[in-house]
Amino acid sequence: MQFAGIFVPIPTPFDDADQADTRRLRAALTKWLARPITGFVILGSNGEAALMDDFEADRVIVAARETVPRDRPFIVGTGRESTQAAIRATKRAAEHGADAVLVRTPGFFKTQMTTDAFVRHYTAVADASPVPVLLYNFTALTGVDLLPAAVSRLAAHPNIIGMKESGGDVARIAEIINSTPAGFNMLAGSTSTFYAALCVGAAGGILAPACVVPDPVARLFEFTRAGRHAEALAVQRELMPIAKLLGPVFGVPGLKAALNLLGYDVGVPRPPLAPLPDAAVTQLREALARFEEIPA
């Protein structure tokens, strides 16, 4: 199974009672379906999955799968701290229609999360999963690192088909691509180095700015694939300011605020995360203005 292209990490709307709001989720997905997006990722870090219980997560999967047509890849985050919990979440996601699962590294017992521990964990999940598995490394959030040596070993598993690497180290991405089979799908998670990641062989990206400004992100991907590097690099530079705001500066609250400015109605973050202050929203509005995305 190939996962080449632009994937959007969908935020989860919550209602005034702080419950997952599947009506608003469906409405937002319907709008995204009209944009140049390859596929969708739900219940990832931008989906605030770590702040949800399994019952809520299953409701979100069902609502999203019913909205996303079968010809658009549908990836579900099923990372959990224990191997058995990740297996159970993965099986439920498959039952509810996931085409593949994205499994973040467990990180609570940080000093125990060695290469061997990760290989045992992901091998068990992949053995039990009814659908293909994508590894997910996001050291800035989890505090642990899935090293290239572990990825190389795991890529030999027939049910592990790729990974999302959210770090911006292009040399690391190139090392992983060079040490894994040709069909292994490397998906970049950092927009600031997306062009460079594509140049060293990444298949695509799971990128927060693609939720907000999908057209330039898609152009960057297509220009690079076509060898139109000057144009691709120009788009990469254009994306840098908004990528920075949606990533290391404001994170999930920034993504939701930007989408609300664009009329997606995804609400506010779930506590303990807090909505952006007005001054930060103004920064986002100014950054988005150059893309002519904000409705009049």
C-alpha positions in Angstrom: 0.0 0.0 0.0 1.4 3.4 -1.0 0.8 6.6 1.0 2.3 9.2 -1.3 1.0 12.8 -1.1 -0.4 15.3 1.3 -2.2 14.1 4.4 -4.0 16.4 6.9 -3.9 15.8 10.6 -7.5 16.7 11.5 -8.2 18.5 14.8 -11.1 17.1 16.9 -13.9 19.7 17.6 -15.3 19.7 21.1 -18.7 21.1 22.1 -19.6 23.5 25.0 -19.9 20.5 27.3 -16.3 19.5 26.3 -17.4 16.4 24.4 -16.2 15.3 21.0 -18.5 17.1 18.5 -19.0 14.7 15.6 -21.5 17.1 13.8 -18.8 19.8 13.5 -16.2 17.2 12.6 -18.4 16.0 9.7 -19.0 19.5 8.5 -15.2 20.3 8.6 -14.3 17.1 6.8 -16.9 17.9 4.0 -15.1 21.2 3.4 -11.6 19.5 3.3 -12.8 16.9 0.8 -13.1 19.7 -1.8 -9.5 20.7 -1.4 -6.3 19.1 -3.0 -5.7 16.7 -0.2 -4.6 13.1 -0.6 -5.9 11.7 2.6 -6.8 12.2 6.3 -5.3 11.5 9.7 -7.5 11.5 12.7 -6.7 11.1 16.4 -3.1 12.2 16.0 -1.3 14.8 18.1 -3.2 17.6 16.4 -6.4 15.6 17.0 -5.8 15.9 20.8 -6.0 12.1 21.0 -4.0 12.0 24.2 -6.8 14.0 25.9 -9.5 11.6 24.8 -10.8 8.2 26.1 -11.3 5.2 24.0 -15.1 5.6 23.8 -14.8 9.2 22.5 -12.0 8.1 20.1 -14.2 5.4 18.6 -17.1 7.8 18.1 -14.7 10.1 16.2 -13.4 7.3 14.0 -17.0 6.2 13.0 -18.1 9.7 12.2 -15.0 10.5 10.2 -15.1 7.3 8.3 -18.7 7.8 7.4 -17.8 11.2 5.9 -14.5 10.4 4.1 -15.1 8.4 0.9 -13.3 5.0 0.5 -11.1 6.4 -2.3 -9.4 8.8 0.1 -6.8 7.2 2.5 -8.0 7.2 6.0 -5.4 6.9 8.8 -6.2 6.6 12.5 -3.8 7.3 15.4 -3.8 4.4 17.8 -0.8 5.0 19.9 -1.1 4.0 23.6 1.3 3.6 26.4 1.0 -0.1 26.7 1.4 -2.6 23.9 -1.9 -4.3 24.7 -3.8 -1.0 24.7 -2.3 -0.1 21.4 -3.3 -3.5 19.9 -6.9 -3.1 21.2 -7.1 0.5 19.8 -5.7 -0.7 16.5 -8.2 -3.5 16.1 -11.1 -1.2 16.9 -9.8 1.4 14.4 -9.6 -1.3 11.7 -13.1 -2.5 12.6 -14.4 1.1 12.2 -12.8 1.5 8.7 -9.2 2.6 9.1 -7.1 2.0 6.0 -3.9 2.2 8.2 -3.0 3.1 11.7 -0.4 5.6 12.9 1.2 4.4 16.2 3.1 7.0 18.2 6.0 5.8 20.5 5.0 5.2 24.1 7.0 7.5 26.3 5.9 7.5 29.9 8.8 5.2 31.0 11.3 7.2 29.0 14.6 5.6 30.2 13.2 2.1 29.4 12.2 3.0 25.9 15.3 1.4 24.2 15.6 0.3 20.6 14.8 -3.3 21.7 11.7 -2.1 23.6 10.4 -0.2 20.6 11.0 -3.2 18.3 9.1 -5.5 20.7 6.2 -3.0 21.0 5.8 -2.3 17.3 6.3 -5.9 16.2 3.5 -7.0 18.6 1.2 -4.3 17.3 2.0 -5.1 13.6 1.5 -8.8 14.2 -2.0 -8.2 15.6 -3.1 -5.4 13.3 -5.7 -6.2 10.6 -4.4 -3.1 8.7 -1.0 -1.7 7.8 1.0 0.1 10.5 2.8 3.4 10.3 5.4 4.2 13.0 5.2 7.7 14.5 8.2 9.5 16.0 7.6 12.9 17.6 10.4 13.4 20.2 9.4 17.0 21.0 6.1 15.7 22.5 6.9 12.2 23.7 10.4 12.8 25.0 11.7 9.6 23.4 13.3 8.9 20.1 12.7 6.1 17.6 16.2 5.8 16.2 17.0 4.8 12.6 18.4 1.5 13.8 15.0 0.6 15.3 13.2 1.8 12.1 15.5 -0.3 9.9 14.7 -3.5 11.9 10.9 -2.7 12.0 10.7 -1.9 8.3 11.4 -5.6 7.6 8.0 -6.5 9.0 5.5 -7.0 6.2 2.7 -5.1 8.0 4.9 -2.0 8.9 4.7 0.1 5.7 6.2 3.5 6.7 6.4 6.2 9.3 5.8 9.8 10.2 8.9 11.5 11.3 8.0 14.9 12.9 11.5 16.0 13.5 13.1 18.4 11.0 16.4 16.6 10.7 16.7 15.9 7.0 19.8 13.9 7.4 17.9 11.6 9.8 15.1 11.2 7.2 17.6 10.4 4.5 19.3 7.8 6.7 16.0 6.1 7.4 15.0 6.1 3.7 18.4 4.6 2.7 18.1 1.9 5.3 14.6 0.7 4.6 12.9 -1.1 1.7 11.9 0.8 -1.5 8.2 0.5 -0.6 8.6 2.0 2.9 6.6 5.3 3.1 8.4 8.1 4.8 6.0 10.9 5.6 7.5 14.1 6.9 5.8 15.9 9.8 7.7 19.2 9.6 6.6 21.7 7.0 9.7 23.8 7.5 11.8 21.1 5.9 9.2 19.4 3.7 10.9 20.4 0.4 14.2 19.0 1.6 12.5 15.8 2.9 10.9 15.3 -0.5 14.3 15.8 -2.2 15.9 13.0 -0.2 13.0 10.6 -0.9 10.1 11.2 1.4 6.8 10.0 -0.1 4.8 12.9 1.3 3.8 14.6 4.5 1.4 14.8 7.4 1.4 18.5 7.9 -0.7 20.9 10.0 -0.5 23.7 7.5 -2.1 21.4 4.9 -5.3 21.7 7.0 -5.2 25.5 6.7 -3.5 26.3 3.3 -3.7 23.0 1.4 -3.2 24.5 -2.1 0.3 25.8 -1.6 1.3 22.7 0.3 0.0 20.6 -2.6 1.8 22.8 -5.1 5.1 22.3 -3.2 4.6 18.5 -3.4 3.8 18.5 -7.1 6.5 21.0 -8.1 9.1 18.9 -6.3 7.9 15.6 -7.8 8.0 17.3 -11.3 11.6 18.5 -10.8 10.5 22.2 -10.7 12.8 22.9 -7.9 13.0 26.7 -8.1 9.2 26.9 -7.9 9.0 24.4 -5.1 11.6 26.3 -3.1 9.7 29.5 -3.6 6.5 27.9 -2.1 8.6 26.4 0.7 9.7 29.9 1.7 6.2 31.2 1.4 5.0 28.6 3.8 7.6 29.1 6.5 5.9 31.9 8.6 2.6 30.1 8.9 4.3 26.7 9.5 6.2 28.2 12.4 3.1 29.7 14.0 1.1 26.4 13.6 4.0 24.3 14.9 6.5 25.3 17.5 4.9 28.7 18.4 1.2 28.0 19.0 0.7 24.3 18.3 -2.8 22.8 18.5 -4.5 26.0 19.8 -2.9 27.9 16.9 -4.2 25.3 14.4 -7.7 25.5 15.8 -7.7 29.3 15.8 -6.5 29.5 12.2 -9.2 27.1 11.1 -11.8 29.0 12.9 -10.7 32.1 11.0 -11.2 30.2 7.8 -14.7 29.2 8.7 -14.1 25.5 9.6 -15.7 25.8 13.1 -13.5 23.4 15.0 -13.9 25.1 18.3 -11.3 25.5 21.0 -8.7 23.2 22.5 -9.6 20.7 25.2 -8.4 21.7 28.7 -5.8 21.9 30.0 -4.9 23.4 26.6 -6.2 27.0 26.3 -7.5 29.1 23.4 -5.1 31.6 21.9 -5.2 35.1 23.2 -6.5 37.8 20.9 -3.0 39.1 20.1 -1.9 35.7 18.9 -5.0 35.3 16.7 -4.1 38.6 15.1 -0.7 37.2 14.3 -2.3 34.2 12.6 -4.8 36.4 10.7 -1.9 38.5 9.3 0.1 35.4 8.3 -2.9 33.9 6.6 -3.7 37.1 4.7 -1.0 36.5 2.2 -2.7 33.2 1.1 -6.1 34.9 0.5 -7.8 32.1 2.4 -9.8 34.1 5.0 -13.4 34.7 3.9 -14.5 38.2 3.3 
